[in-house]
Amino acid sequence: MISYKTLLWPLLFLCMIGSARAQVNDTAAADIDPQIDNNLVKFGASLRPLHQVAGAPVAFYSYFWEFGDGSYSFEKEPVHIYKDTGNYDVRLYATNNYDDGKKPNTRPRRLRVNSRSMLANNKTPVFFTGDGSLEIKANQQPKPGEDMVLLIGYRNKNNAAAPMSGSIMLLYNEKQFSQNCFDVSDTRSYHQEKSIAVESMMAWMPQTDAIEQKEAANGLFSVSAGVNGPTADKRQMLQQVKQEMNTFRQHTIWRISDVQKGDEQFMFVTVNTLPDMIKDTNAVVTISGLFIPDDPSMEMEKFNLELQIVASHDPNRMQLKNRKLNYRFTRKNKDNTYKVQFQNTGKGPAKKVAITITMPGMLNTASLELVDMKPKCPLCETATGNQSCIDTVVTNDSIQFIFNNIYLPGTQQDGVSDPDSTKGYIKYRIRFAKNMHKQSFQSRAAIVFDKNEPVYTNRSTGSFKKGISPGIIIGLGSTIGAAVNNIASRQYTLGFTVSEYAAYKKYLQWELFLRSDESFERFVTRRQGGDTILNGRAYKVQYRDSYQKIKVASMELVPFEFRYNLASFVSAGAGMLASVEVSRNTTNTIRGLLFDANGGTLALDGEVGKQKESFTTFRGAVFADVQLGVVRTGPAAGVRFYQYLNPSYRNVMLYASWKF
């Protein structure tokens, strides 16, 4: 009979092997499977099974293919025709949406094409959505620890037949964030683009004279000039470039040349999203591109790619443009710009998309302003018949945008190859309400495609930087109870405070006080009887008293104070205090009464010496206080109770303060 212990070890071993295989498969690279017919290739790939996120829509992969010849596709199984023979490195970047596993790795697959066809005609994806010469797209939103691909497209859109040349600058890692977010690891170019330095770019800049410059409403750099006239000289362009570079820590520059009229060309840049980047997921970061033309008659252009840091890949998301605000410079009329992005991941088109957004109380829904949308629609109140339109329903705590009578294809719909056609967004601005406070605020959207179950986005959280608030305190203190030896009964205080600016509820405060005690006199000893001679005359001493007149200046430090704003007009606090006597000046005096032989009297009163001591006495205290007034920032008055140690005594201080 076989013991159960004998069977236990093989079973354990098999479990360990299965676990190891699961981990390997979870990060395995996509297995590209090309089917080659002369120079026509149909691509497919085997990917690991998806790990469905509980409660989320059905998990799926989105695809980005590089064919190794400067062409690309977002289709799942694209077909591509190569114009020339040769070896091509094909890459697939698959992004796992609504999946809690790791993204599949990307590994190039070398492909050999032996046939040539200069008449090859591929279905080219629509890339440019604006009127500019430069645009940038990303295959996914950045997730810490994952790589992504930037697709940089440029084109010659001039009416003239002359080829276009210039420089493209990629700017990344904004200085507003303390950590670097990205690292450019690889660039794949196919049209003789060359990496150059800033000095080389400057050498190619136009040399024409400067003329009047202005900024176009669409954010591109432009100037006023005649037809085909010069737009800006080298000095002006250099100033503009430096201004853009000052916003970022890093840049990469490529030289492009001989771009023929109507040509669209692409570069593929692999960017590593650093693991120790911004910890605040849903933060919005920007990667900028500049096109600096050689031709002085062309405009210098800028393209901003806004990316949202994500913890998981979800095509339906909500973002707030500025998530960290400065409360000191924020007023109730401050605009907050939101963007809700959505994608139809179904098998058919959506005709109606309803986006319901919950609003925090500190935002004023009545100030709503619609900025932009996709698909473009007129307002329903101006639409006619069954025209596509957008309707807006506003309440005190929510906003609803409804796209009616639209056609939004699904990613799983037959014949849909462009993922951008399945996406949409709504962009709006909204202001703070009058009763806003310095506290974080959240919004979230529920998206309903036709009559399907709602899809919920991330929670977009806005917050305020802590900021620093300096303050000043003027106080008058007095000891409580019986007089204490060596301690004055009254003190005058001038103090300085540092705390968080306009904290809503709880916060810490640090204080430094300069305290001057009211001078006081202390009796030391009395001597009675005795004889003495003054100015040659003999006297009998009735008594002689010794006194000390003391003046103390102290410095007091509050290394820790916890405060809590009970309301906008009342605050309470408690903390600890350390005190040191900076100086103690002591004047010794004698007072006495003398009698001579004739019965006459003589009163004595005079100084007999002085002493000065520094930093000799240290003491501690605990305290609590209450404050009334504009306690978050502004004037206030308060009363503070101290319990001193070494020696033990109590003190009360009435004070006025002002926080700036």
TORTIKE-65551 format. One record per residue (C-alpha): residue in three letters; x, y, z. Coordinates in steps of 0.001 Angstrom, whole numbers, padded with zeros to 6 digits, always signed. Layout:
BEGIN
ALAXYZ...
This chain:
BEGIN
MET+000000+000000+000000ILE+001382+003397-001018SER+001506+005995+001732TYR-000317+009297+001160LYS+002940+011055+002032THR+004571+009336-000943LEU+001930+010822-003278LEU+002069+014260-001679TRP+005518+015201-003013PRO+004753+014544-006722LEU+001499+016476-006432LEU+003302+019404-004815PHE+005943+019295-007544LEU+003288+019388-010285CYS+001589+022373-008614MET+004867+024269-008532ILE+005460+023555-012230GLY+001941+024704-013084SER+002395+027893-011109ALA+005724+028621-012807ARG+004173+028040-016250ALA+001277+030367-015404GLN+003718+033107-014449VAL+005751+032598-017637ASN+002636+032546-019826ASP+001343+035699-018151THR+004317+037718-019407ALA+005079+035742-022573ALA+005613+037675-025785ALA+002987+037644-028507ASP+003564+034770-030921ILE+003262+036386-034375ASP+001982+034039-037084PRO+002432+035530-040620GLN+000890+033871-043669ILE+002967+034911-046705ASP+001707+034861-050283ASN+004424+036450-052451ASN+004541+040007-051050LEU+001074+039884-049423VAL+001148+038937-045767LYS-001773+038237-043475PHE-000823+038665-039823GLY-002208+036989-036755ALA-000924+036312-033258SER-001386+034016-030302LEU-001725+035811-026965ARG-002136+034556-023429PRO-005717+034132-022158LEU-007201+037269-020639HIS-007814+037558-016880GLN-011218+039166-016567VAL-011535+041963-014008ALA-014562+041198-011843GLY-017494+043506-012545ALA-015869+045142-015584PRO-016966+044859-019230VAL-015659+041886-021194ALA-011862+041925-021352PHE-010259+042337-024769TYR-006971+043068-026490SER-006263+046168-028545TYR-003582+045871-031210PHE-000854+048014-032713TRP+001270+046502-035503GLU+004522+047790-036962PHE+005229+046172-040310GLY+008910+047116-040409ASP+008639+049326-043505GLY+007215+052502-041934SER+003607+051286-042088TYR+001325+050291-039235SER-002146+049002-038373PHE-004521+048869-035419GLU-006402+045838-036741LYS-006447+042477-035020GLU-005478+040525-038147PRO-004234+043027-040720VAL-003224+042290-044300HIS-000181+044132-045651ILE+001483+044262-049051TYR+005220+044975-049136LYS+006456+047046-052050ASP+009983+045640-052046THR+011858+042503-051174GLY+013930+042212-048041ASN+013891+041373-044364TYR+011368+043181-042186ASP+011101+043228-038382VAL+007429+043009-037469ARG+006273+044018-033983LEU+002957+043611-032226TYR+002051+045681-029172ALA-001015+044153-027550THR-002730+046005-024708ASN-004897+044063-022260ASN-008070+046013-021462TYR-010182+045136-018382ASP-007529+042524-017583ASP-005712+042253-014240GLY-002680+040408-015628LYS+000521+041802-017069LYS+000761+043159-020568PRO+002241+040667-023087ASN+005835+041418-023997THR+006784+042548-027499ARG+009364+040599-029468PRO+010263+041414-033115ARG+009556+038710-035697ARG+011920+038717-038706LEU+009995+038327-041967ARG+011489+037600-045371VAL+009675+038925-048469ASN+010963+037677-051836SER+008529+039418-054206ARG+008355+043046-055311SER+005406+045155-056389MET+005763+048912-056756LEU+002024+049002-057462ALA+001190+047625-054026ASN-001744+049508-052525ASN-002395+049171-048799LYS-005333+050446-046837THR-003781+053401-044997PRO-005261+054301-041590VAL-006419+057877-041136PHE-003806+059498-038921PHE-004062+063296-039131THR-007155+064747-037489GLY-006104+068416-037615ASP-004625+070829-040123GLY-001041+070713-038874SER+002105+069137-040267LEU+002844+067182-037072GLU+000784+064896-034835ILE+001602+062265-032209LYS-000401+059254-031059ALA+000228+056600-028403ASN-000787+052952-028645GLN-001975+053021-025010GLN-002186+055159-021913PRO+000985+055038-019770LYS+001030+052479-016984PRO+004015+052477-014571GLY+006489+049741-015490GLU+005148+049194-019027ASP+006481+050383-022370MET+004377+052138-024981VAL+004868+053336-028537LEU+004609+056902-029776LEU+003632+057155-033406ILE+005051+060452-034723GLY+003540+061462-038044TYR+004601+064398-040211ARG+003535+065523-043668ASN+004116+068093-046378LYS+000801+069894-046684ASN+002166+072909-048581ASN+000554+073968-051816ALA+003988+074463-053302ALA+005644+071528-055032ALA+008957+072044-053239PRO+009989+069312-050768MET+009821+070054-047048SER+012716+069895-044581GLY+013125+070780-040950SER+013525+069439-037418ILE+011146+067557-035090MET+011682+067925-031347LEU+010051+065582-028832LEU+009768+067079-025318TYR+008996+064863-022314ASN+009271+064666-018500GLU+007586+067872-017357LYS+009341+069891-014675GLN+006094+070328-012758PHE+006491+066714-011575SER+009333+065804-009240GLN+010001+062429-010897ASN+010786+061536-014473CYS+007951+059607-016100PHE+009427+058401-019379ASP+012609+057158-020982VAL+013019+056952-024760SER+014587+053549-025395ASP+014355+053040-029164THR+013476+054871-032381ARG+012586+053158-035650SER+012708+055452-038680TYR+012350+054649-042366HIS+012873+057936-044243GLN+016467+058906-043384GLU+015476+060768-040196LYS+018630+061512-038211SER+019034+062230-034513ILE+020697+065630-034018ALA+021689+067968-031190VAL+020206+071375-030351GLU+023204+073116-031908SER+022591+071394-035229MET+018919+072299-035120MET+019830+075947-034511ALA+022106+075937-037536TRP+019174+074962-039777MET+016806+077645-038463PRO+015669+080415-040856GLN+017991+083414-041142THR+015440+085992-042347ASP+014634+089294-040623ALA+012122+089384-037813ILE+008620+090673-038346GLU+005578+091114-036167GLN+004599+087919-034347LYS+001365+086744-032828GLU-000084+083536-031409ALA-002865+081741-033184ALA-006008+080697-031351ASN-005330+077003-031990GLY-002093+077114-030012LEU+000278+076909-032998PHE+002978+079479-033506SER+002224+081801-036378VAL+003054+085283-037587SER+001523+087964-039727ALA+003149+088131-043144GLY+002333+088476-046779VAL+001779+085559-049140ASN+004782+083224-048936GLY+006554+085844-046858PRO+008891+085029-043973THR+007171+084132-040696ALA+009880+084488-038056ASP+013612+084901-037878LYS+016098+082618-036148ARG+016148+084695-032978GLN+012368+084555-032551MET+012161+080831-033267LEU+014995+080118-030865GLN+013222+082090-028148GLN+010046+080084-028735VAL+011920+076782-028652LYS+013703+077698-025418GLN+010397+078681-023861GLU+008978+075242-024665MET+012137+073453-023500ASN+011980+075210-020127THR+008818+073256-019338PHE+010470+069852-019774ARG+013600+068093-018529GLN+014433+066046-021605HIS+014168+066202-025379THR+015052+064285-028539ILE+015487+065929-031963TRP+015352+064403-035439ARG+016294+065935-038751ILE+013818+065321-041619SER+014410+066236-045267ASP+012973+065996-048779VAL+009384+065300-047763GLN+007486+065531-051015LYS+004170+067312-051444GLY+001318+065272-049977ASP+003585+062662-048353GLU+002794+061370-044865GLN+005704+059720-043051PHE+006023+058098-039642MET+008532+057335-036907PHE+008004+054783-034152VAL+009425+055617-030714THR+009427+053100-027871VAL+009013+054831-024525ASN+009522+053115-021189THR+007039+054240-018563LEU+009246+054275-015477PRO+008145+052209-012443ASP+008956+055023-009980MET+007085+057678-011918ILE+004126+059637-010611LYS+002295+057603-007974ASP-000930+059495-008562THR-002754+057411-011155ASN-005205+059429-013240ALA-002758+062340-013280VAL-002447+063944-016703VAL+001029+064298-018217THR+001952+065965-021493ILE+004402+065011-024222SER+004954+067828-026720GLY+006214+067821-030278LEU+007638+070800-032165PHE+008071+071078-035923ILE+010715+073670-036817PRO+010750+074168-040615ASP+013728+075294-042661ASP+011482+077319-044941PRO+010946+080792-043401SER+007547+081018-045095MET+006251+078075-043044GLU+004927+078247-039529MET+006539+076663-036511GLU+004055+074164-035056LYS+003415+072571-031684PHE+001410+069436-030858ASN+000529+068401-027297LEU-000235+064776-026512GLU-002056+064534-023173LEU-001758+061157-021465GLN-003447+059900-018327ILE-001448+057749-015912VAL-003456+054590-015310ALA-003318+051683-012903SER-005079+049439-015413HIS-006062+049733-019058ASP-009622+050933-019449PRO-010785+052730-022617ASN-013579+054435-020663ARG-012033+056958-018306MET-012358+060404-016834GLN-009590+062934-016426LEU-009184+066348-014823LYS-006666+068595-016552ASN-005175+070182-013423ARG-005459+067774-010511LYS-003234+069704-008088LEU-004370+073300-007589ASN-002857+076150-005635TYR-005569+077234-003202ARG-003935+080617-002582PHE-004512+081591-006206THR-007755+079704-006692ARG-011029+081524-006444LYS-014611+080373-006776ASN-014532+081314-010480LYS-011576+079026-011236ASP-012322+076784-014211ASN-011816+073021-013954THR-011521+071217-017285TYR-012755+067614-017432LYS-012632+065101-020246VAL-014601+061854-020304GLN-013397+059364-022919PHE-015441+056368-024029GLN-015150+053504-026494ASN-017775+051178-027875THR-016275+047708-027372GLY-019368+045886-028577LYS-020150+043856-031696GLY-022387+046488-033238PRO-022761+050272-033497ALA-024159+052420-030713LYS-026830+054957-031636LYS-027140+056552-028215VAL-024482+057193-025585ALA-025523+058634-022203ILE-022811+059915-019845THR-023949+060656-016302ILE-021378+062412-014104THR-021681+062741-010344MET-020595+066171-009163PRO-019035+067131-005817GLY-020808+069851-003893MET-017940+072310-004202LEU-018449+072563-007993ASN-021167+074803-009393THR-023131+072852-011994ALA-024818+076058-013154SER-021445+077230-014510LEU-021139+074276-016927GLU-019550+075116-020283LEU-019310+072542-023077VAL-015872+072796-024701ASP-015550+069971-027217MET-016925+066581-028137LYS-016538+063598-030418PRO-018544+062836-032451LYS-019315+066462-033274CYS-022995+067208-032758PRO-025170+070297-032508LEU-027254+070908-029407CYS-030536+069022-029475GLU-032468+072227-028920THR-031223+073466-032300ALA-031360+070114-034145THR-034099+069195-036611GLY-035817+065865-037174ASN-033606+062837-036556GLN-030401+064839-036787SER-027535+063729-034552CYS-027394+065958-031487ILE-026214+066219-027897ASP-028494+066953-024983THR-027412+068211-021563VAL-029318+067659-018310VAL-028007+069563-015288THR-028987+069097-011633ASN-027356+070256-008402ASP-025313+067061-008003SER-024995+065615-011513ILE-024582+066380-015190GLN-025777+064151-018017PHE-024599+064361-021615ILE-026640+062353-024121PHE-025493+061697-027686ASN-028629+060970-029730ASN-028971+059457-033213ILE-025243+058891-033690TYR-023319+056025-035270LEU-020434+054855-033082PRO-018953+051575-034411GLY-017943+048761-032055THR-014437+047358-031830GLN-015779+043847-032469GLN-017948+044957-035387ASP-017192+043400-038794GLY-015284+045717-041112VAL-014097+048109-038387SER-010315+048549-038580ASP-009778+052038-037180PRO-010014+052051-033343ASP-010369+055831-033318SER-013733+055500-035058THR-015024+053542-032035LYS-013992+056228-029555GLY-015576+059452-028402TYR-015263+062013-025671ILE-016920+064935-023991LYS-014883+067866-022703TYR-016337+070520-020433ARG-015419+073269-017980ILE-017010+073937-014610ARG-016279+076417-011820PHE-016087+076177-008071ALA-019124+077012-005980LYS-019156+079882-003492ASN-018896+077551-000486MET-015749+075789-001694HIS-013234+074640+000907LYS-009733+073311+000721GLN-010584+069637+000428SER-010305+067047-002328PHE-013204+066595-004724GLN-014153+063574-006834SER-016177+062951-009950ARG-017099+059734-011689ALA-018973+058949-014877ALA-021387+056172-015765ILE-021527+055499-019525VAL-024451+053703-021125PHE-024253+052537-024744ASP-027821+052221-026028LYS-029659+050020-023497ASN-026673+048111-022146GLU-025550+048053-018544PRO-023606+051181-017467VAL-019823+051195-017620TYR-018223+053136-014770THR-015055+055156-015185ASN-012307+055776-012671ARG-012833+058341-009936SER-011177+061569-011020THR-009885+063324-007914GLY-008868+066956-007677SER-006978+068309-004696PHE-005041+071311-003507LYS-001378+071736-002754LYS-000744+072287+000937GLY+001090+075576+000494ILE+002798+077540+003258SER+001100+080158+005402PRO+003335+082440+007511GLY+001769+084250+010435ILE+002455+086666+013251ILE+001316+086630+016911ILE+001348+089433+019502GLY+000490+088343+023030LEU+000298+089420+026655GLY+000836+086697+029249SER+000272+086490+032981THR+001004+083861+035599ILE-001951+082254+037371GLY-002030+081758+041110ALA+000690+082593+043650ALA+003860+084326+042521VAL+006630+081972+041456ASN+010223+082555+042471ASN+012364+083892+039610ILE+009327+084173+037283ALA+007793+087493+036270SER+004074+087892+036699ARG+003631+089459+033236GLN+005199+088733+029845TYR+005104+090362+026400THR+005364+088072+023382LEU+006056+088497+019679GLY+005721+085280+017682PHE+005952+083891+014175THR+004048+080862+012857VAL+004298+078523+009865SER+001448+076219+008873GLU-000420+074821+005913TYR-002180+077519+003925ALA-005905+077739+004687ALA-006249+074157+005920TYR-009841+072950+005938LYS-009889+070979+009206LYS-006803+069498+010868TYR-003239+070634+010341LEU+000121+071079+012076GLN+001664+074398+013049TRP+005149+075472+014089GLU+005814+078598+016166LEU+008744+080688+017382PHE+008329+083311+020142LEU+010517+086098+021445ARG+009351+086790+025020SER+010290+089714+027207ASP+009330+089430+030901GLU+008324+092501+032817SER+011227+093316+035190PHE+010620+092225+038783GLU+012352+092582+042145ARG+013195+089722+044490PHE+014014+090032+048237VAL+017155+088085+049210THR+018200+088631+052866ARG+017877+091042+055854ARG+020644+091856+058313GLN+019789+093579+061679GLY+022111+095306+064174GLY+025796+096000+063956ASP+028046+099023+063603THR+029458+100667+060526ILE+031356+103826+059513LEU+030298+105954+056596ASN+032220+109099+055571GLY+034161+109039+058824ARG+031099+108909+061062ALA+030021+105970+063195TYR+026519+104525+062776LYS+024463+101763+064276VAL+022632+099554+061808GLN+018960+098994+062459TYR+018554+096743+059339ARG+020101+096167+055897ASP+018063+094366+053136SER+019454+092785+049961TYR+017326+092780+046769GLN+017754+091575+043193LYS+016124+093333+040252ILE+015766+090835+037375LYS+015047+091312+033649VAL+014634+088154+031489ALA+014405+087704+027713SER+013473+084232+026436MET+013065+082354+023184GLU+010305+079764+022925LEU+009906+077150+020218VAL+006813+075091+019460PRO+008113+072016+017593PHE+004695+070405+017489GLU+001195+071841+017569PHE-001950+070135+016361ARG-004772+072434+015326TYR-008324+071770+014252ASN-010684+074227+012587LEU-014085+073584+014140ALA-015620+076054+011688SER-014478+078910+009498PHE-014489+081219+012564VAL-013316+079015+015454SER-010219+076887+015915ALA-008662+074887+018740GLY-005115+073666+019228ALA-002736+071892+021576GLY+000994+071333+021581MET+004343+071332+023313LEU+006774+074174+023917ALA+010497+074383+024702SER+011822+077581+026312VAL+015324+078913+026915GLU+016348+082098+028702VAL+018432+083975+026159SER+019536+086499+028771ARG+018992+087131+032510ASN+020239+090494+033809THR+020429+090761+037620THR+021077+094038+039518ASN+021951+093655+043240THR+020784+096502+045543ILE+021041+097327+049253ARG+018421+099139+051330GLY+019038+099945+054986LEU+018425+102305+057968LEU+021279+103695+060119PHE+021402+105790+063426ASP+024246+108079+064528ALA+025222+109028+068115ASN+023081+112175+068019GLY+019896+110291+067153GLY+019969+111171+063461THR+018963+108615+060805LEU+020387+107741+057412ALA+018574+105663+054752LEU+020678+103591+052355ASP+019575+102596+048773GLY+022116+101731+046120GLU+023481+099216+043629VAL+026279+096944+044729GLY+026834+094868+041530LYS+025413+093392+038320GLN+025342+089930+036735LYS+024497+088749+033239GLU+023771+085132+032322SER+022927+083602+028925PHE+021324+080270+027971THR+021466+078865+031471THR+017817+077941+032113PHE+015705+075574+030008ARG+012113+074618+030631GLY+009241+072891+028865ALA+005487+073361+028710VAL+002294+071936+027281PHE-000553+074177+026168ALA-004030+074366+024687ASP-005872+077293+023168VAL-009028+078509+021483GLN-009098+081024+018636LEU-011887+083125+017159GLY-011831+085084+013901VAL-010820+084308+010339VAL-008933+081262+011536ARG-007997+079715+008173THR-006292+082787+006807GLY-006617+086286+008215PRO-006957+088017+011611ALA-007998+086183+014775ALA-007848+086527+018573GLY-007247+083745+021047VAL-006541+082657+024604ARG-003852+080079+025414PHE-003231+078194+028663TYR+000287+076966+029510GLN+001477+074450+032071TYR+005213+075043+032552LEU+007687+072608+034059ASN+010972+073359+035873PRO+009550+075092+037852SER+005909+074114+037724TYR+003538+077018+037197ARG+000588+078034+035025ASN+000303+080912+032606VAL-002406+082380+030425MET-001789+084427+027272LEU-004224+086628+025390TYR-003091+087132+021818ALA-003931+088467+018388SER-002730+086690+015246TRP-002780+087097+011493LYS-002101+084372+008951PHE-001032+085330+005469
